C-alpha cells in the first residue's frame, strides 16, 4: 500500500545525463505507485545549488535525501511503499 503523503523531489540541472537517467526512474516509479513528484533546477535556486551541486541528481522523499547520482528503482519503490 502506498503512503499518499509522499512527495518525491528530483534536484537536477540542465544538460546532466545522470539527471535525465534519474528522471526516467522517478517518473516510472511514481507513475506506477501514484506518488506525486516534482523537479527543481539548482541553476534557479541558490540554496539548492549550495547544498547539492556536487551530488546531483539528488532525490528527496518528503524533503529528506533518499539518494544521489544514481537512482535505484527497487530501492525507491521500497521506500515509497513503506
N, C-alpha and C positions, 0 to 999 in steps of 0.2 A: 504494500500500500504506500502510495506517495504522500509525503507530507506537503500539503499545498502551501505551507508558509515559506517554502524555499524560494530564493531568488538567486540565480547564477549570474555573475558578472564576469565578463571577459575583458581584461585590460590589455590593450594592444596598441600598435602604431601602424600607420600606412607602410606598405611595401615590405612587411615582415612575413616571410614564408612560413615560419613556425606559427605565427598568429593565424594565418589562413588555415593551416592544418588543425589548430586548436579549435577554430570556429566551426569547422566541419563536425568535429566530435561533439562539441557543446550543442550545436543545432540538432544533431541526430538524437542524442540522449534526452535533451529537454523536450523535443517533439514526441519521442516515444513515451515519455513519462508525464507529459502535460505540465512541465515545470517552466515558468517564465524565465527568460534570460535577457540580458542587456549587454551592450558593449560600450566601453569607454576608451577614448583615444588619449594616450599620455601626452600627445603633442598639443592637446587642447586643455589640459588640466595640470598646472604646475605641481600641485601636491602629489598627484598620482605619478607624475614624471619623477619627482624627487624620491619617492618611496620605491618605485618598481622598475625604473629604467633599465637596470641590469638583469632583471628577471623575466621580462616579457616574452611570450604572453603569460599572464597570470590569471588564474581562475579563482574567484571568490565565491563562496556559498554563504549567503546571508551576511556578507561583509567580512567574512573570515577567510583567510587564504587557504585554499584547498591544494593548489599545485602551481607550478610554473614550468616554463619551457615546453614540456610535452604533456599532453593530457591523455591519461589512460582511461579509455572508455569504460572498462569494467569497474575501475575504482570510482569514477564519477557516478556511475549508475548505482553502485552500492551505497555511496554516501547520500544520494538523493532518495533512496528508498528506505532509509532508516526510520 
